[in-house]
Amino acid sequence: MCEHNTGRACGIYHERPETCARWYCLWRRIDALPDELRPDRSGVVFTLESRPPGDSASEGACIVCRAVDGGRAFDQWEVVEAFAMFIREGSLPVWRASTQSATLMYPGPTGMS
């Protein structure tokens, strides 16, 4: 996460750099994600990233579901449903990340996906 993240919002939102102003999370890009999953409401940011969050992960596009307030945000049913949607779609690896850890959710270990 960015150093300006307050845990609920951008601490420099009105003065943010142009690259930040042009960036959109997946909640803004995917109509199927409900209003309850807006990052400031859900505590989770869904992003398309070019590098997975895991230290030993190989390079490549992936979806990262990152909790900004701690891992309990992942327990919300809307968040669980969003994970399921990304996994069902199946074209990209899906990661679950928080400040403490990152876990590959899809595909699972060989033979488990």
N, C-alpha and C positions, 0 to 999 in steps of 0.2 A: 504494500500500500504506500501511497504517497505520504511524505512527511507532513503535508498540510491537511491530511484527513483528521478530522476531530473525533471520529467514531460515529458521527451522524451526518456529517456534511463536509464540504470543502471549506477550510478556514480562510482561504483567500479567494473565494468564489468571484467576487466582483473585480478582482485584480488578477485573475488567473491568466496564464500564458495562452496564446492563440492555439497551440497544440491541444491544450486541455479543453478549450472552448469548442473545438471541432470534434472532439472524441465523444462517442456515444457507447454506453453499456448496452448489453443485449436486451435489457428491458425496454430501451428506447427503439431498438431495431426489430423486435419480434412482437407482432400484434397479439400472438397467443398468450403472452405473459400478462397476467392481470395486474390491476393497479396495486393490489396488496403486495406485489413483488417489487414495487418501486424501491430502490435501495434505501432511501431514508425511512421507509415504512417497515421493510422486512429485515433490515440489518445484513442483507446479502447482496453482493454485486456479482452479476453474471457477465463475464467478459469473453471475448474471442481473443486469444493470445497466440503469439508466434513461438513462445517457449513455455513449456510446462513449469509449474512452480517447484517440483521436486528436484533435489540436488542431483540425483542420478538419472533423471529423465532425459530421454533423447529429444533433440530439437524437432519441432513440427507444430503445426496449428493444433489448438485444443480449446475446449471450453473450460473456463475456470469459474467455479462458484465459490466466492470468497466471503467469509463471514467477517464483518467489520466490527461487530460487538462481542465476538466470542462464538464458540461452537454451538451454543443453544439455539441460535437462529436457524440452524439446519433442522430443528425439530418441528418447525411450522409446517402444516400440511401443504400449504401453497409451495413452499420450497421443495418438499419431498416430491410433489407433482411435477415441478419444473425439472428436477433431476431426472425423473422417469421419462419426461418428454424428450430431453436431450439424449438419454440413453436409448430410447426406442428409435429415435431418428438414426442413430448409429454411424454417422459419417466421420465423427471426430472423437478423440479421447475426451473424457469428462473427468475433471479433477475437483475435489472438495478441499478447500484451503482455509486456514485460519492463521492467526499470528503464531500459533504453536506448531502447526504441522500441515502437510499436504498429502492427500491420499488419492491415488488413481481409482476412480469408481468404475470406469468403463474404458477400454475393455479390461476385464479382470484377468487374473492369471490364466495361462494357456488352458483352454478347455472349460473355462468358467464364465465366459461372456455370453 
